[in-house]
Amino acid sequence: MIGPKDDTPLDQLASALAGDAGQAWKDMAEFPGYKRTIWRDNAKLHVRRYMPDARVECLPAGWDGKDGVCFIRKR
């Protein structure tokens, strides 16, 4: 599994996890992005379990209701 650098986008890890499971990130809908949301949640769990020196920080949601971009940051 990839080891993120500081300020790695969460989607990079989510995409890698999905790819490991045989699912193509680029084929998943961006909005509302239900499948992408599931993989983002899996990526957050991965960070909590396997990267104790990191945390996930997300920017606020946009005016259009889309979630803000999340980053993996080292403590």
N, C-alpha and C positions, 0 to 999 in steps of 0.2 A: 504494500500500500504506500501511497505517496506520503512524504513528510512535508507538511506545508512550511513555507517561509512566512515571516511576519507579513500581514496584510494580504494573504492569499484569499481570493474570492471563494466563498463557500461553494459556489456552483462548480468550481474546479474539482473539489473533492466529491461532490454529489455526482458529477458526470463520471468520474473514475469509478465510483462505487456502482453506478448503474451499468457502466461498461463491463465491469467484472461479473455482473449478473446477466450479461448478454443483452442489455437494452441500450439502444442508441439514444443518447441525450438529444441530439439534433432532430430526431424524429418526434420528440415529445412537444406538445403544444406549449407555447410560452405563456399564453393567457387564455383561460384562467390557470392553466398549468398544473392541473391536479397531480399528474404523475411526477412532474418536477418537484412539487411540494413534498410528496412522499420521500423522494430521494434527498431533498434538502433536510428533511427531518432525520433521515437515516444518517446523513453527514454530521448533523449536530450531535446525535447520539455517539457517533464514532469519535468525535472530538472529545466528548465528555469521558468516554471509556478509555481511549488509547492515547490521548494527548493531555495529560494532566497539567502541563505547563502552558496550555492555550485556552482561549475563550472565543466565543462567537459574538461579534457585535454587528448589529444591523442598523442601517440608515433608516430614517422614518419613511413611512409609506408615502407615495407620491399623491398628487392631487387627483390622479385618475384611479386611485384605489389599488394600484399595483404595489406589492411589497417592496420595501427598500432593499438595496443590495446588502448582503451580509459578507463579512470578512472573518477569517480566522486570524486571531492576533495572539502573539506570545505574550505571556505575562512578564 
